[in-house]
Structure formats: C-alpha cells, structure tokens
Amino acid sequence: MEKGETLVLITPLLLEKEPLELDEKLPTLDYAPDVRQVGVLAVNGRAELLAEHRGPREIVQDIRLRAKYSGDFEVLCARCVDPVPQHIEGEFDLLFRPSGVDGEQGERSISEAETEIGYYEESGLVLGDVVREQVLLSLPGRTLCREDCKGLCPRCGQNLNQGSCDCEDRTVDPRWNALADLASRMKS
C-alpha cells in the first residue's frame, strides 16, 4: 500500500449482523512497474458473511465480495515505453475463506469450484489488495501505443516514433550471420 491509502479492512465480525455496502474511492494503489493509477479508483459493491456448515459443530465463515470498479490508468507501451492511457472497468464476485481452514495433510485433488476460492488472514480481508489483483487481471497482456509502434533503438534508446537516431554503425550481431546466410541462399 502507498502512503495515504485508505485501509478498508473487511472482517467476519464486521459482517455478522448485516452485509457491508461498499462505496469507496481508493487513492493510488501500487500495481506493477509498468502500470500507474491516475486519480481515484471507484469501487461499489457488497461484502457479506456466508456460513458454511461442515458438520454439526464446524462452521466456516466465508466472505463473499461482489463489486464493480472503474478508474483511469497509464500502462507503458511494450515497444517504446511511452505511457498509454487506459480506462479500466470491471466487476467480480469472489469467495474468501479463512486461511488454513482447508489445510489437510498430504496431497488431494480439488474441485474446479475450489480453484475460485481466495483466502483471508485472521486480521481480515483488505479491499485494496483484492481490487489491485482484479485490475491487473483485467489489463491486456501487452499494450501498444499504436499498432505500428517502432519502439526504441537498441543501441541508443531513441524513441523511433519521435525520430531516427544517429546510430550509423548498425553492425549486426555475429550470432545472426548463419540466419543471414540461410536467407541469401533461399533467395538464389
């Protein structure tokens, strides 16, 4: 978390009497080195406690978190590293279970439904952590500033979209010589 982030902690105790309605404006969160939040991130939804009965005396307190989020971001172009504006909107419906409650000795297979379950620590579930993960999952795997981005010169680092560089001596790496030989033989 960054300085100034409002900590929204969701705990089973908080949800025992009634669900928690969420209408939050999260300040800038830390994402990844190539992703930056611009402005606040709006999060609206609901957190509720679900009692899972596992036997006559065993009740597991799951937290169901359903929310929508919306915000503006800058993602670095994969070729030229210029920031690319992105508006991100999404929604999620997630189930969180207390950490360690599913721990069994040895290996066991899990159902597909169990792969959709997250876990929370005894202290509770931090809303910012959940939203951060959802935002990162919703971003495209690779972002380009434009389809024909020329990228950076590998020698001097000049952004080739903004102009050419003075790297006249563009010597080819000798490891490519075999490929160049093959290409010239194919043309003949």
Secondary structure, DSSP 4 states (H G I P E B T S, - for coil): --TT----EE-HHHHSSS-EEEEEEE-PPP--TTEEEEEEEEEEEEEEEEEEE-SSS-EEEEEEEEEEEEEEEEEE-TTT--EEEEEEEEEEEEEEEETTTT--SS-----TGGGGEEEEBTTBEEHHHHHHHHHHHHS-SS--SSTT---B-TTT--BTTS--------PPPGGGHHHHHHHHHHH-
